[in-house]
Amino acid sequence: MLQMIIATVLMMVLFFGIGFILNMLMKTTWFPLYAFIALIIGLVIYGMTGSSSFMSDSTSFTIVDIIPAIGGLVGAVLSGSAIKALRIRGFKMF
């Protein structure tokens, strides 16, 4: 249980940090969220090709796998919100 909590916080911080840096460099607000969704769609398509991958079995994902992924999604959304709030408040470097 402790590992799941640490993994969730780590994924949230990781996606927030990467998203924040990408938002600063690319001058887009919601790019990390789009990238996260594209990653999920790519994994689903790869899993549906019939190859023997981790997605071939419908019971391969458990709640321990899904909760950190949701934490990463929250981090990506928070990075876009943080950049948007900084831009509204007048910080031109963001």
C-alpha positions in Angstrom: 0.0 0.0 0.0 2.8 2.4 0.8 4.5 1.7 -2.5 1.2 2.6 -4.4 1.0 6.0 -2.5 4.6 6.8 -3.2 4.2 5.7 -6.9 1.1 7.9 -7.2 2.8 11.0 -5.8 5.9 10.3 -7.9 3.9 10.0 -11.1 2.0 13.2 -10.3 5.2 15.2 -9.6 7.0 13.6 -12.6 4.2 14.5 -15.0 3.8 18.0 -13.5 7.5 18.7 -13.8 7.8 17.4 -17.4 4.5 19.1 -18.4 5.6 22.4 -16.8 8.9 22.4 -18.7 7.2 21.4 -22.0 4.6 24.2 -21.5 7.4 26.8 -21.0 9.4 25.6 -24.0 6.6 25.1 -26.5 4.3 27.9 -25.3 1.3 25.6 -25.3 -1.0 25.1 -22.3 -2.5 21.7 -22.6 0.2 19.8 -24.5 1.1 17.4 -21.7 -2.5 16.4 -21.3 -2.7 15.7 -25.0 0.5 13.7 -24.8 -0.8 11.6 -21.9 -4.0 10.8 -23.8 -2.0 10.0 -26.9 0.1 7.6 -24.9 -2.9 5.8 -23.5 -4.5 5.6 -27.0 -1.3 4.2 -28.4 -1.1 1.6 -25.7 -4.7 0.6 -26.3 -4.1 0.3 -30.1 -0.9 -1.7 -29.5 -2.7 -4.0 -27.1 -5.5 -4.6 -29.6 -3.1 -5.8 -32.3 -3.1 -9.3 -30.9 0.5 -9.3 -29.9 1.5 -10.9 -26.6 1.8 -7.8 -24.6 0.8 -6.7 -21.2 -2.6 -5.6 -22.5 -3.5 -8.9 -24.1 -5.2 -10.1 -20.9 -8.1 -8.0 -19.7 -7.3 -8.8 -16.0 -3.7 -7.7 -16.3 -4.4 -4.3 -14.8 -5.3 -3.9 -11.2 -6.1 -0.9 -9.0 -2.4 -0.7 -8.1 -1.6 -0.1 -11.8 -4.5 2.3 -12.4 -4.1 4.7 -9.4 -0.6 5.9 -10.3 -1.7 6.4 -13.9 -4.5 8.6 -12.6 -1.9 10.5 -10.5 0.1 11.1 -13.7 -3.0 12.5 -15.4 -3.7 14.8 -12.5 -0.1 16.0 -12.7 -0.5 16.8 -16.4 -3.7 18.7 -15.8 -2.2 20.6 -12.9 0.8 21.6 -15.0 -1.5 23.1 -17.7 -3.5 24.9 -15.0 -0.4 26.3 -13.4 0.9 27.7 -16.6 -2.5 29.1 -17.5 -2.7 30.8 -14.1 0.8 32.2 -14.5 0.0 33.6 -17.9 -3.2 35.2 -16.6 -1.3 36.9 -13.8 1.1 38.5 -16.3 4.2 36.4 -16.3 5.4 36.7 -19.9 8.1 34.1 -19.7 5.5 31.3 -19.4 
